[in-house]
Amino acid sequence: MPAVRDTRDRLLAEAANVFAERGYDGTRVQEIARRAGLTTGAIYRNFTDKSDLLLAAIEQSAARLLRLLTATRDAGSGGGRLLTDLVSRVVSPDRATARRLLLETLTAARRDVDVQSRVAPLLATVRNEIATVVEQAKATGEMDADVDADAWAYLGLSIAFGSYLLEASGAPLPDATAWHALVAGLLTNPAAQTSPSPLDR
């Protein structure tokens, strides 16, 4: 079983890179297999087709985010700082591959009903978890008590996805420090953010 898990993880890691580099339409499963040092048979033993591989890659990424959100919620503090840092990270150079992967997934979902049927509930889950952390941040004073949690979650996702489109269009990223300060001032109560971000732990 560990060998199967390792094969799947290798394929997902390389799939994320190839999708990000070449786009969904330009990606060939043979290239993913070659980079992973495996055969196309290994892909089809683990995934139905190219769209299944794309979705599995984005689901793996989303699962990491959901674990982080859940851990923050369960800890009972640091929600405002975490959410600020998550929105701030959309302009981080080391997140370029993840941004392009998500953009390719959203683009594929617009054209492919099967992709959309799996992406929509995944995004809904992320949105709900973000809203839950916002409620926690409101309770600890990290966010204004009048903020609507679902509206904040929608705004946060909109900022992230909008930035991906701008970057894909060739717009230069803003200065990361200035961006973080702006996000913190607009979306949270910076004075109440005394706990470290869960991203720093």
N, C-alpha and C positions, 0 to 999 in steps of 0.2 A: 504493500500500500504506500509506504513512503516514496518508493520509486515513481509510482503513478502520480503522486502529489508533486514531486519534484519536476517531472516532465511537464505537467500542466502549468506549474509556476514559471518554468523556463519559456514555454510557449506564450504565456500571457505577457511576460516581461518584454519579449521581443515583438510581440504583436503591438503592444502599446507604442514602442519605438517606431515601427514601420508605419502604422496608421498615422502617427503624428508627422512623420517625414513625408509620406507619399499621399496621404489622404485615403479615404475609404475606397474610392473608385480606382485609385492607382495602386492599391495594395494587392499583391498576389500571395496566396497561401504558401507557394513554393519559396518565396523570399523569407517569410517568417520561419518556415521550417529550416531553411539553410542557415539563417543567423542563429537559430537555437541549437544547431548541430544535430538536427533530427530529420526524419523523413516526413513527407506529407501524410503518410499513413498515421503517424503519431498525432497529427492534427485531427484527422477524421475519427480517430479512436476516442478523442476527448471532446470534440466540438462538432456540431452538425454541419456548419458551413462558415463562411467568412463573417456573416452578420452575427452568428452565435459567438464567434471569437471576439469580435469587437465589443459586444455587450458584456461578455464575461470579463474583459479587461476593464471596462468602465464600472462594472459591478464590484470588482475587487477594490478599485480605487474608492468607490462610494462606501464600501464596507469599512475601510480604514477611517474615513471621516465619521461614519455613524458610531464606531467604537469610541472615538475621541469625544464626540458630543455626548454620548451616553455616560462615559466616565466623568465628564465635567458636570453633567446633571446630577449624577449620583454623589459627587463630592460636595455639592451644595454651594460652591463658590467659584469665582473666576470666570463665570459665563460671559460677562461683558468683555473682559480682556480677550478671551478666546475668540469671540465673534469678531472683535476688532481686528485681531491678528489674521483670522481667516480671510476677511475681506482685503486686508492689506497685502496678503500673499498673492493676490491675483496679478500683481505687477512684479513679483519676484522672478529674476532670471532663471533660478533653478527649478521653477515650476513650469517652464515653457512646454515640455513634453506633455505634462498632464493637461495643460490648457488646450493644446492642439488636439489631444485625444478626445476631450469632452466636446470640443467644437465639431469634430468629425462625427461624433455620435449624434449630436443634435441635428446636424445636417442630414445624416442618414435617416434619422427618425422622421424628418419632414417628407422624405420620399418613399420610405419603406414602412408599411403598416405594421409588419411584424416587429421591426425595431422599435417603433413608436409604442407598441403595446407593452414592451418591457421597460422602456425608458420612462414612460409617464408615471407608473407606480413607484419607481425608484426615486424620481425627483420629488414625488409627493411625500415619500417617507423622509427624505432629507429635509424638505421644507417643514414638515411636522416636528422633526427633532430640533431643528434650529429654533422654531417657535417655542418649544418647550424650554430650551436654554435661555431664550429671551425672557420668558416668564420668571425663571429663576433669577436672572440678572436684575429684573425689576424688583423682585423681593429683597435682594441684597443691596439695592440702591445704585447698582452699576448702570442701570438704565432708568429713564424717566418712567414713573408709574403709569402715565397716561399713554404710553406707546402701545399700539396694537401689535401683538406678537406675530400674528400671521402676516400682517402688512410689512413688518420689519424683515421677516424671513423672505418674503417676495422681493423686497427691495435689495436685500443682500445678494440673492441669486441673480437679480437683474443687473446689478453692478458687475458681478463676476462675468456673467455671460456677455454683457455688453462690451466689457473690456476685451474679451476674447475676439469678438468681431472686429473691434478697432485694431487690435494687434495684427490680426490676419489681413487687414486692409493696408497694413504698412505704417500705421500710426505709431510714433515712438512712445515707449512707456514713460510715465512721469517719474520724477525722482522718488525713490522708494521711501526715504525718510519723510519727505513732504507729504506724500500720499498717506502714510500711516498717521501722521498728525492730523490730516484733514478728516480721515475716516473716524478716528477716535473722537474728534470734536463734533462731528455730525451725528454719529450713530450711538454714542454712549455718553456716560457721565464720567469723563476722565478722572475727576477728583476722587471718585469712589473706587477706582481700580487700583487697590493696594495689593491684591494678591497677584502672584506671577501667572503668566499665561500657561495653560496646560501644554502648549506647544514647546515651552521652554523646559519642561520637566523631563 
